[in-house]
């Protein structure tokens, strides 16, 4: 409950601070810049460096890649159908094809599946969702935001993205023992991500924009909360034992709310920040209603 309270309080505080004009309009850009350059890399370093890969976890870890790949195809098809600009498609891919598998996902796993499965949630989040964001997600962002697309321009954006560099650093540092105080430092810095991100989302949220953005918003949330998890479930049903709790947790993670980190990357690349904010501001509370339905459905399979 403390995690939910933190998300809710920071979200509401962002809205209150905007309405009372206590902070300047540039506040979300500053907060997002801190998250991308400090919070996300620190979170990656503190968790990814200590994780060990087991071949039996290949299925759950593949979930994020599968959800993203199907989402890319889905949103590009929607772009052709509705003739959306590339920025809108990029925002939908980075928020709708990536799940909030940590700040919403981990508390939900503990609530519905038990604390013993939270470790699996961490693996799915760090070796799945965040690696996808730091590689293919950033590649999509760089490609759709580049004015004149060249391989060098895309490579420069990818290899200068702090969370991606943190992934490389974490893998390189994994065999080396580091003092406990370094891990504690990274953990404290990483803990700033959730409150700052939700504060920025609340600050930017303009519910009046829903009326003019309802079509891409419906497509994004429809895929993230319903169609995407169904696609993962369909693939897993043909290849894996869905009675295995690990596979159920993986499908459950696929049904999480849109990803905060993805929205931040979209905003950093000027990919329809307004739509990314709406995806989070509406998708996160809406997921609190859809996730119990997914848990019940998986339980009766």
JOLINLIN-V557651 format. One record per backbone hydrogen bond with DSSP energy under -1.0 kcal/mol. NH is the residue of the N-H (numbers start at 0). CO is the residue of the C=O. If there is no record, write none. Layout:
nh = {NH,NH}
co = {CO,CO}
This chain:
nh = {4,5,6,7,8,9,10,11,12,13,14,15,16,17,18,19,21,26,29,30,31,32,33,34,35,36,37,38,39,41,42,43,44,45,46,47,49,56,57,60,61,65,66,67,68,69,70,71,72,73,74,75,76,77,78,79,80,81,82,88,89,90,91,92,93,94,95,96,99,100,104,105,107,108,109,110,111,112,113,116,117,120,121,122,123,124,125,126,128,129,131,132,133,136,137,138,139,140,141,142,143,144,145,153,154,155,156,157,158,160,164,165,166,167,168,169,170,171,172,173,175,181,182,183,184,185,186,187,188,189,190,191,192,195,196,197,198,199,200,201,202,203,204,208,209,212,216,217,218,219,220,221,222,223,224,225,226,227,229,230,231,232,233,234,235,236,237,239,243,247,248,249,250,251,252,253,255,258,258,262,263,264,265,266,267,268,269,270,275,276,277,278,279,280,281,282,283,285,286,288,289,290,293,294,295,296,297,298,299}
co = {0,1,2,3,4,5,6,7,8,9,10,11,12,13,14,15,16,23,25,26,27,28,29,30,31,32,33,33,34,37,38,39,40,41,42,43,46,53,54,56,57,61,62,63,64,65,66,67,68,69,70,71,72,73,74,75,76,77,78,84,85,86,87,88,89,90,91,92,256,98,99,101,103,104,105,106,107,108,108,113,114,116,117,118,119,120,121,122,123,124,127,128,129,131,132,134,135,136,137,138,139,140,141,149,150,151,152,153,154,157,160,161,162,163,164,165,166,167,168,169,172,178,178,179,180,181,182,183,184,185,186,188,189,191,192,193,194,195,196,197,198,199,200,205,206,208,212,213,214,215,216,217,218,219,220,221,221,222,225,226,227,228,229,230,231,232,233,235,240,243,244,245,246,247,248,249,252,94,97,258,259,260,261,262,263,264,266,265,271,272,273,274,275,276,277,278,279,281,282,285,285,286,289,290,291,292,293,294,295}
